[in-house]
Amino acid sequence: MIERNSLLSLEAYARQRGDFRARVMAHKKRRSIHLGEHLLLQFEDELTIRYQVQEMLRIERIFEEEGIQGELDAYTPLLPDGRNWKATMLIEYPDAEERRRMLSALKGIETHVWAEVQGCARITPVADEDLERENEQKTSSVHFLRFELGEDAARQLKGGARLAFGVDHPAYRAKLDPVADEVRAALLEDLA
């Protein structure tokens, strides 16, 4: 949990922002999984969420208690709780026309993402608990996923089992098997 009194003031954050941002970007690399060219899973933790909150406070120039608490309330649900992983899923198409076309074709993609611990059943995440991110025309380019690991999957993973992620949407298929050791180790840290 990120406590209000652990956040930096706007002035203190401005002084430390460059070094803090560099540290967070390096940290995020160890918590990122690319599925093909256009789908990124960014696994959140205390540091990534702290950075997001500090950035939002800076951008919006929020310094009043109510506004700060509002940002904490918005972002702390993205913290893993020791039994799960929470990821921001980004669908990335640099070309605007291709992005528009693909977001239409990729409706429902958030229900086709999976994680797999060797020897265990696939884990399909719970998607977008905060709000609906799709309409009749298209899906959103950002989704929030919660991967609930059962005791067996967590135990197997801690024991060295291979970890894989994939997506099997009819319009987009990709797989990463196995996940790089550095990423696997970072995700293991999220498990109690």
N, C-alpha and C positions, 0 to 999 in steps of 0.2 A: 504494500500500500504506500502511496506517496502522500505524505503529510504536508499540509499547507506550509508549516514552518520550515520545511526542508527545501522549499523553492527559493531561488535567488530573486532579489528585487530586480526591477528593470535595469537599474544602474549597474548593479553587480553583474547581471547577466551580460550586459553590453560589453563590459570589460573582459569577461571570460569567454564570450561567444565563439571566437575563432578557434581557440584550443579545444573547447567543449565540443564544437561541431566536428572538428577533425577526429576527435576520439569516438564520437557517435558514428560517423560515417565508416570508420574502420570496423567498429563493432557490428554495424548493420551488414557489412559484407559477409561476416561469419554467420549471419542469421538469415541469409537470402537464398532462395531456391528459384532458379529460372527453369520454367517448364516450356521448352521450345523458345522461339524468338520473341513471343509476345505476351507471355504470362509470367508474372513475378509474385512469389510468395515472400513477404517480408514478415518474419516472426518477431512479435513484439515481446518486450520484457521491461523491467523497471527503467533501464537507461533509455530505451527508445521512446517510451511514453513520457518520461521526464523531459526529454528533449522536445517532444511534440508540444507538451504543455508550455514549456518555457518559450518556445517559438510563437505559439498562439498568443501568449501574454504580450510578447514583444511586438508582434505584428499589429495586434488590436489595441496596444497601449493600455492594457488592463492592469490596474493597480489597486482597485477596490476589492474588499474581501468577497463580496457577493459574486463579482465577475470571476475572480480567481477560483472560487469554489465551483462555479459553473463549468469552468474548463476541467478541473479535476473530476467532476461528476461525469463529464462527457468522455474523458479518455481513460480513467482508471478501470472501467469494465474490460478494457483490452489487455489487462495484465493477466498472464497465466496464473493459475492458482495451485500449481504443484501436481495436478492430475491431468493437465491439458496443455495444448499449445494454442496460441491465438495468433492469427496471421492476418495481415492486410494483403489482399489479393489485388494486384494491379494488372489491368489489361492494357498493353501499351502498343499503340500503332502511331508512329510519328506523323504519317500523312493523314490529314483531316478527313478526306473522302474515304480512304480505306478504313479508317477508324469508325466512321459513321456506318459504313456497310457491314463491317465485322461485328460491331456491337449489336446490330440487328440480328445477324446470323448466330451470335453466341448467347442468345437468351437461354437462361437456365444453366449456364456453364458452372456456376457456383455449386450446383448439386452433382457435378461430374468430377470434382476434384477428389483425390484420395491420398491417404498415407498407408503404408504397409510395413509392418515390422515382420521380419522373417519368421515364419512359423505361426503367425497370427492372422486373423481375419482382417481384411481391409477396413480402414477407418474412414468413413465419409463424414466430413465436418458439418456442424450446424452452421448455417450461413445467415448473415444479416439479421441478427437478433434485435438490433436497434431500430431499423426501419426497412421498409420495402425498397429495394434498389433496382427494380425493373418495372417497365410499363409494357403496354401492348406493342410498342414499336421497337424497343431496344432494352438491353441490359445496361447497367452502369459500368464504368471503367474501374470502379473501386468497390470491392466487397470485403466484408469482415468475416473470417472463418474461425470456428472453434473446433479443434480436434480433441475429442475426449479419448484418452488412453485408458484402457482397463488395466487392472493390476497385472495381468499376465503379459500384456504388451510392454508395459513399463519394465517389468522384471526381465523379460527377454532382451529388451533394448539395453538395459544396464549390464546384462550378461554378455553383450557383444553382438547381438543379432543385427543383421543388415537392415537398413532403413531405406525405403524408396518412397517417392511421391510421383503422382501422375494426374493426368486429366484425360477423360475419355468421352468428351462431348463430340457429337457427330461432325461438327464443323471445326474441331480443334482437338488434336490428340498429341500428347507428349508424355514422356516418362523420364525420370531421373532415377537410375538404379545401378549402383547404390548412391546414396547421398555422400558427398565428400566428408571425410573424417572430421575436418574442422567444423563443419556445419552440424554434423551429428553430435559432436561433443558439446557445442553450444546449446543444442536443443535438449540434450540430457540434463544440462544445468537447470532447466525449467521444471524438472520432475522432482518431487519431494522424495 
